[in-house]
Amino acid sequence: MNDYMTALFDRFCGCPGIDETAEALRRKLSGQLGKEQRRLLLRLTDQQNAYCEQTAMDAFVSGFRLAMEIARELKENRDSL
């Protein structure tokens, strides 16, 4: 089911990724850091992106489940009439 939800999410909500301003700032900061600090910055950026993607996916799945529950209730109400 997770693969199906991921495919739906990508189709309807696809994350555009990091915006241009943030990427420019990251590049500027990266140019001023040493090798080890750049690695830490990259790890931090990766973790932030992973967290944002997971949060967006969780919100999408919750919304999808809510929509399915509403559809089920509407069908039950229609069938009982």
C-alpha positions in Angstrom: 0.0 0.0 0.0 2.9 2.4 0.7 4.1 2.1 -2.9 0.6 3.0 -4.1 0.3 6.0 -1.8 3.8 7.2 -2.8 2.8 7.0 -6.5 -0.4 9.0 -5.8 1.5 11.5 -3.7 4.1 12.0 -6.5 1.4 12.4 -9.1 -0.7 15.0 -7.2 1.6 16.6 -4.7 5.1 16.1 -6.1 7.6 18.0 -4.0 9.4 20.6 -6.1 12.5 20.2 -3.9 14.5 22.9 -2.2 13.7 26.4 -3.6 16.2 28.4 -5.5 16.8 31.0 -2.7 17.6 28.3 -0.1 19.8 26.5 -2.5 21.7 29.7 -3.3 22.2 30.3 0.4 23.4 26.7 1.0 25.9 27.0 -1.9 27.2 30.4 -0.5 27.6 29.0 3.0 29.2 25.8 1.7 31.8 27.8 -0.2 32.9 29.4 3.1 33.2 26.2 5.1 35.9 23.6 5.3 35.5 20.1 4.1 34.2 18.6 7.3 31.8 21.5 7.9 30.5 21.1 4.3 29.8 17.4 5.0 27.9 18.4 8.1 25.9 21.0 6.2 25.1 18.4 3.5 23.9 15.9 6.2 21.8 18.6 7.9 20.2 19.6 4.5 19.5 15.9 3.7 17.9 15.3 7.1 15.7 18.5 6.7 14.6 17.4 3.2 13.8 13.8 4.5 11.8 15.2 7.4 9.9 17.6 5.1 9.2 14.8 2.6 8.0 12.4 5.3 5.8 15.1 6.9 4.2 15.9 3.5 3.6 12.2 2.8 2.1 11.7 6.2 -0.3 14.6 5.7 -1.2 13.3 2.2 -2.0 9.8 3.6 -4.1 11.2 6.4 -6.1 13.3 4.0 -6.5 10.3 1.7 -7.8 8.2 4.6 -10.2 10.9 5.6 -11.5 11.2 2.1 -12.0 7.4 1.9 -13.9 7.4 5.2 -16.1 10.2 4.1 -16.8 8.4 0.8 -17.6 5.2 2.7 -20.1 7.1 5.0 -21.7 8.8 2.0 -22.2 5.5 0.3 -23.7 3.9 3.4 -26.1 6.8 3.8 -27.1 6.6 0.1 -27.6 2.8 0.3 -29.8 3.2 3.4 -32.2 5.6 1.7 
